[in-house]
Amino acid sequence: MKPNDIQRGIAPRKARGDSGNSFELGRIAKVRARSSPTASSGHRSRRRGRSDTQERRRGLLILSAVFGAGALAVIGLAMTMWLLPKLRSGGAAEANPAVAAGATHPAGPREDFVPPTSDEALRLVRGALEVRDPAMVPDYFRMGSATAEEIADFLMQSDARDGLATGYEWQSSLDAGGMQAEGVVVSYSGRQRRTERLACLTPDEMGRWKVDFDAFARTCSPVWDKLADFKGDPVVRACLMRDSYYNGIFGDDKEWQSYSIQLPEKSQGLRAYCKRGTPQAAAVESLLADGRYSRGTFQLRRLPGAEKWQFEIVGLVSREWLVPDQMPPPSAANL
């Protein structure tokens, strides 16, 4: 492969059984005492005393029941809140084999692991780019679509392909669709033009940060130079900017928005188009909200009658060059 670059809920007061019910029951007891013709005053006092005691006991029992029910409700709510995430995660694992298998790139937001400091990130990237032994590749890289041997060979060809690595610039957190990701831009010199590659660092399931190789190599499927003759739907990691080229089946600028998709050291770019007013168009436009161009990973489609380098953008796979597990990685044949 020849990849290339640029590169963030006391229940209601319900007359509280104790106060309301004891009041009503006490009044009934008094009426009964006054209506008895044979009762002496002392007898009445004893009966009233017993009645009051019984009512107080009843009130306490009712009060205890209310508090007991409330406590049970609170416990039930707490248990539900504890169980729901587990049930949901279990369902997600069942529906998504990648989650069940310990996905390396979770689909949702994840802040489980402490990110590396700038010095740690720079040191990790420098160490990764010095790897030449395939046995050391898994210590530094998420291999993705490539084998350890292919990655080691890619690194050995670095000087001839990109030049010498002369600069490392920490980019901090990347906007990677909820995935934890840090970035380091690596600058190369020694060729006719300055080359840059983005090293995307992500944590594995143990929290060890590594360089995502497919993102670093900007793997495309198929390789860039074979896109013109590819009959399927290619996936490309590249830079996108607005364009004004409307021609052929994409000649109506009221129906289509024109873009250029480019790799810096490739002389041939892609003419890419998105149908205006579609969700895809909104997603693609969001990439350019803060600048003239942006990195991204795009799903393209060749339409009948299109020119050799014209494609429709049918999906934004990722706002970065990191691809979530739900999306099959591009083929290793790009190497």
C-alpha positions as CSV (number, residue, x, y, z in Angstrom):
1,M,0.0,0.0,0.0
2,K,1.0,3.5,-0.6
3,P,-1.1,5.6,1.9
4,N,-0.6,9.3,2.2
5,D,-1.5,12.3,4.5
6,I,-2.8,15.5,6.3
7,Q,-3.3,15.7,9.0
8,R,-12.2,16.2,18.1
9,G,-38.7,10.4,42.2
10,I,-42.8,10.3,50.4
11,A,-45.5,9.2,48.8
12,P,-48.2,12.0,48.7
13,R,-49.1,13.2,52.0
14,K,-52.2,11.2,51.7
15,A,-53.6,12.5,55.0
16,R,-50.8,10.5,56.5
17,G,-52.8,7.6,57.9
18,D,-51.7,8.3,61.5
19,S,-53.0,11.9,61.8
20,G,-56.2,11.5,59.7
21,N,-57.3,8.1,60.8
22,S,-56.6,8.6,64.5
23,F,-58.7,11.8,64.5
24,E,-61.7,10.0,63.0
25,L,-61.4,6.9,65.2
26,G,-61.0,9.1,68.4
27,R,-64.2,11.0,67.5
28,I,-66.1,7.8,67.1
29,A,-64.9,6.5,70.5
30,K,-66.2,9.8,72.2
31,V,-69.6,9.5,70.5
32,R,-70.0,6.0,71.7
33,A,-68.9,6.9,75.3
34,R,-71.4,9.8,75.5
35,S,-74.3,7.7,74.1
36,S,-73.9,4.9,76.8
37,P,-76.7,5.4,79.5
38,T,-75.2,3.0,82.1
39,A,-71.6,4.1,82.0
40,S,-70.1,5.8,85.0
41,S,-67.6,8.7,84.7
42,G,-64.7,6.6,85.9
43,H,-65.6,3.8,83.4
44,R,-65.8,6.3,80.7
45,S,-62.3,7.6,81.5
46,R,-60.8,4.1,81.5
47,R,-62.5,3.2,78.2
48,R,-61.3,6.5,76.7
49,G,-57.8,5.8,77.9
50,R,-57.8,2.3,76.4
51,S,-59.3,3.7,73.1
52,D,-56.7,6.5,72.9
53,T,-53.9,3.9,73.5
54,Q,-55.3,1.6,70.8
55,E,-55.6,4.5,68.4
56,R,-52.1,5.6,69.0
57,R,-50.9,2.0,68.4
58,R,-52.9,1.9,65.2
59,G,-51.5,5.2,64.1
60,L,-48.0,4.0,64.8
61,L,-48.6,0.8,62.8
62,I,-50.0,2.8,59.9
63,L,-47.1,5.2,60.1
64,S,-44.6,2.3,60.1
65,A,-46.3,0.7,57.1
66,V,-46.1,4.0,55.2
67,F,-42.4,4.4,56.0
68,G,-41.8,0.7,55.2
69,A,-43.5,1.0,51.8
70,G,-41.5,4.1,51.1
71,A,-38.2,2.4,52.0
72,L,-39.1,-0.5,49.7
73,A,-39.8,1.9,46.9
74,V,-36.5,3.6,47.3
75,I,-34.7,0.2,47.4
76,G,-36.5,-1.0,44.3
77,L,-35.6,2.2,42.5
78,A,-32.0,1.8,43.4
79,M,-31.9,-1.8,42.3
80,T,-33.5,-0.8,39.0
81,M,-31.0,1.9,38.3
82,W,-28.2,-0.5,39.1
83,L,-29.5,-3.3,36.9
84,L,-30.6,-1.4,33.8
85,P,-27.1,-0.5,32.6
86,K,-26.0,-4.1,33.0
87,L,-29.0,-5.4,31.1
88,R,-28.4,-2.9,28.4
89,S,-24.8,-3.7,28.1
90,G,-25.6,-7.4,28.0
91,G,-28.1,-6.7,25.2
92,A,-25.6,-4.7,23.3
93,A,-23.0,-7.4,23.5
94,E,-25.6,-9.9,22.2
95,A,-26.4,-7.6,19.3
96,N,-22.9,-6.6,18.5
97,P,-20.3,-9.4,18.4
98,A,-17.6,-6.7,18.5
99,V,-18.8,-5.6,21.9
100,A,-19.1,-9.2,23.2
101,A,-15.5,-9.8,22.0
102,G,-14.2,-6.7,23.8
103,A,-14.3,-4.1,21.0
104,T,-11.2,-2.0,20.6
105,H,-13.1,1.0,19.4
106,P,-16.4,1.4,21.5
107,A,-19.3,3.0,19.6
108,G,-20.3,5.3,22.5
109,P,-18.5,7.9,24.6
110,R,-15.8,6.4,26.7
111,E,-13.8,8.1,29.4
112,D,-12.6,5.0,31.2
113,F,-8.8,5.6,30.9
114,V,-6.5,8.4,31.9
115,P,-5.1,9.9,28.6
116,P,-1.4,10.3,28.2
117,T,0.3,13.6,28.9
118,S,1.8,15.4,26.0
119,D,5.3,14.1,26.9
120,E,4.0,10.5,27.2
121,A,2.1,10.8,23.9
122,L,5.2,12.1,22.0
123,R,7.5,9.5,23.5
124,L,5.0,6.7,22.6
125,V,4.8,7.9,19.0
126,R,8.6,8.2,18.6
127,G,9.0,4.7,20.0
128,A,6.4,3.3,17.6
129,L,8.0,4.8,14.6
130,E,11.4,3.2,15.5
131,V,9.9,-0.3,15.5
132,R,11.4,-2.6,12.9
133,D,10.9,-6.0,14.6
134,P,7.4,-7.5,13.9
135,A,7.4,-9.0,17.4
136,M,7.4,-5.5,18.9
137,V,4.5,-4.2,16.7
138,P,1.7,-5.2,19.1
139,D,3.3,-3.3,21.9
140,Y,3.0,0.0,20.0
141,F,0.2,-0.4,17.4
142,R,-3.4,-1.4,17.0
143,M,-2.9,-3.4,13.9
144,G,-6.4,-3.2,12.4
145,S,-6.4,-4.6,8.9
146,A,-2.6,-5.2,8.8
147,T,-0.3,-7.9,10.0
148,A,2.7,-7.2,12.2
149,E,5.0,-8.0,9.3
150,E,3.2,-5.6,7.0
151,I,3.4,-2.8,9.6
152,A,7.1,-3.4,10.2
153,D,7.7,-3.2,6.5
154,F,5.7,0.0,6.2
155,L,7.9,1.5,8.9
156,M,11.1,0.4,7.3
157,Q,10.0,2.1,4.0
158,S,9.3,5.3,5.8
159,D,12.4,7.2,4.9
160,A,12.1,6.4,1.2
161,R,8.4,7.1,1.1
162,D,7.9,10.1,3.4
163,G,11.4,11.3,4.3
164,L,12.9,11.8,7.7
165,A,10.6,12.4,10.7
166,T,11.7,15.8,11.9
167,G,8.8,17.1,14.0
168,Y,6.2,15.9,16.5
169,E,3.3,18.1,17.5
170,W,0.8,17.0,20.2
171,Q,-2.9,17.7,19.2
172,S,-4.5,16.6,22.5
173,S,-8.0,15.0,22.3
174,L,-9.5,14.3,18.9
175,D,-13.1,14.5,17.9
176,A,-13.5,10.8,17.2
177,G,-17.2,10.1,17.6
178,G,-17.1,9.4,21.3
179,M,-14.0,7.2,21.2
180,Q,-11.1,8.2,23.4
181,A,-8.4,9.5,21.1
182,E,-5.3,11.6,21.3
183,G,-3.4,12.9,18.3
184,V,0.2,13.6,17.4
185,V,1.1,15.1,14.0
186,V,4.4,13.8,12.7
187,S,6.2,16.0,10.1
188,Y,8.6,14.6,7.6
189,S,11.2,16.3,5.4
190,G,13.5,15.2,2.6
191,R,11.0,15.0,-0.2
192,Q,10.0,17.6,-2.7
193,R,7.2,18.7,-0.4
194,R,6.6,18.6,3.3
195,T,4.7,15.5,4.4
196,E,2.6,15.0,7.6
197,R,1.0,12.0,9.2
198,L,-1.5,11.9,12.1
199,A,-0.7,9.4,14.8
200,C,-4.1,8.6,16.5
201,L,-3.6,7.1,20.0
202,T,-6.4,5.0,21.5
203,P,-6.5,2.8,24.6
204,D,-6.9,-1.0,24.4
205,E,-9.2,-2.9,26.8
206,M,-6.4,-2.7,29.5
207,G,-6.0,1.0,29.1
208,R,-2.7,0.8,27.2
209,W,-2.5,3.6,24.7
210,K,-1.3,2.6,21.2
211,V,-1.0,4.1,17.7
212,D,-3.9,3.1,15.4
213,F,-2.0,1.9,12.3
214,D,-4.9,2.2,9.8
215,A,-5.4,5.8,10.8
216,F,-1.6,6.5,10.6
217,A,-1.2,4.9,7.2
218,R,-4.5,6.4,6.0
219,T,-5.6,3.0,4.7
220,C,-8.1,3.2,1.8
221,S,-10.0,0.3,0.2
222,P,-9.0,-0.1,-2.5
223,V,-5.6,1.7,-2.6
224,W,-5.8,5.3,-3.9
225,D,-4.3,4.6,-7.3
226,K,-6.8,1.9,-8.0
227,L,-9.9,4.0,-7.2
228,A,-10.6,5.0,-10.8
229,D,-11.1,1.4,-11.9
230,F,-12.9,0.2,-8.7
231,K,-16.4,-1.0,-9.3
232,G,-17.6,-1.3,-5.7
233,D,-18.1,1.3,-2.9
234,P,-14.7,2.5,-1.8
235,V,-13.8,3.7,1.7
236,V,-11.2,6.5,1.9
237,R,-9.4,8.3,4.6
238,A,-8.5,11.7,3.2
239,C,-9.0,15.5,3.5
240,L,-12.2,17.2,2.2
241,M,-12.9,20.7,1.0
242,R,-15.7,22.4,-0.9
243,D,-15.3,22.6,-4.7
244,S,-17.1,24.1,-7.6
245,Y,-16.7,21.5,-10.3
246,Y,-20.1,20.4,-11.7
247,N,-20.1,18.3,-14.7
248,G,-21.8,15.3,-16.4
249,I,-24.4,13.5,-14.1
250,F,-23.3,15.9,-11.3
251,G,-23.9,19.0,-13.4
252,D,-26.9,20.4,-11.4
253,D,-25.5,22.5,-8.6
254,K,-29.0,22.9,-7.1
255,E,-29.1,19.1,-6.6
256,W,-25.5,18.4,-5.7
257,Q,-22.8,20.0,-3.5
258,S,-19.3,19.6,-5.0
259,Y,-16.3,18.6,-2.9
260,S,-12.7,17.7,-3.5
261,I,-11.2,14.8,-1.6
262,Q,-7.4,14.8,-1.6
263,L,-4.2,13.3,-0.3
264,P,-1.5,16.0,-0.3
265,E,1.2,14.2,-2.2
266,K,-1.1,12.7,-4.7
267,S,-1.5,14.7,-7.9
268,Q,-4.9,13.2,-8.6
269,G,-7.8,14.1,-6.3
270,L,-11.3,12.8,-6.3
271,R,-14.4,14.8,-7.4
272,A,-17.0,14.0,-4.8
273,Y,-20.7,15.0,-4.6
274,C,-23.4,14.9,-1.9
275,K,-27.1,15.4,-2.5
276,R,-28.2,18.6,-1.0
277,G,-30.8,18.4,1.9
278,T,-29.8,14.8,2.8
279,P,-28.5,13.6,6.2
280,Q,-25.3,12.8,4.5
281,A,-24.9,16.3,3.3
282,A,-25.5,17.7,6.8
283,A,-22.9,15.4,8.3
284,V,-20.3,16.2,5.7
285,E,-21.0,20.0,6.0
286,S,-20.5,19.7,9.8
287,L,-16.9,18.8,9.1
288,L,-16.3,22.1,7.5
289,A,-18.0,24.3,10.1
290,D,-14.7,25.4,11.6
291,G,-12.4,25.5,8.6
292,R,-11.7,25.3,4.9
293,Y,-10.8,21.6,5.0
294,S,-11.1,18.7,7.3
295,R,-10.0,15.1,7.8
296,G,-12.6,12.3,7.5
297,T,-13.3,8.8,6.5
298,F,-15.9,8.6,3.7
299,Q,-18.0,5.8,2.1
300,L,-18.2,6.6,-1.6
301,R,-20.3,5.2,-4.5
302,R,-19.7,5.1,-8.2
303,L,-22.8,6.1,-10.2
304,P,-23.4,4.9,-13.8
305,G,-22.2,7.6,-16.2
306,A,-19.8,9.3,-13.7
307,E,-16.4,10.4,-14.9
308,K,-13.4,8.3,-13.9
309,W,-12.7,10.2,-10.7
310,Q,-16.3,11.3,-9.8
311,F,-18.0,9.6,-6.8
312,E,-21.1,10.2,-4.7
313,I,-20.5,10.6,-0.9
314,V,-23.0,8.2,0.6
315,G,-21.8,8.2,4.2
316,L,-19.5,9.8,6.7
317,V,-17.8,6.8,8.4
318,S,-15.9,8.9,10.9
319,R,-15.0,12.5,11.6
320,E,-11.4,11.3,11.9
321,W,-9.3,8.6,10.4
322,L,-10.3,6.2,13.3
323,V,-13.0,3.8,12.2
324,P,-15.4,2.3,14.8
325,D,-15.6,-1.5,15.2
326,Q,-19.1,-1.6,13.6
327,M,-17.6,-0.6,10.3
328,P,-15.4,-3.3,8.8
329,P,-11.9,-2.0,8.4
330,P,-10.6,-1.3,5.0
331,S,-8.7,-4.1,3.4
332,A,-5.0,-4.8,4.3
333,A,-4.4,-5.1,0.6
334,N,-3.7,-1.4,0.6
335,L,-0.3,-2.1,2.1
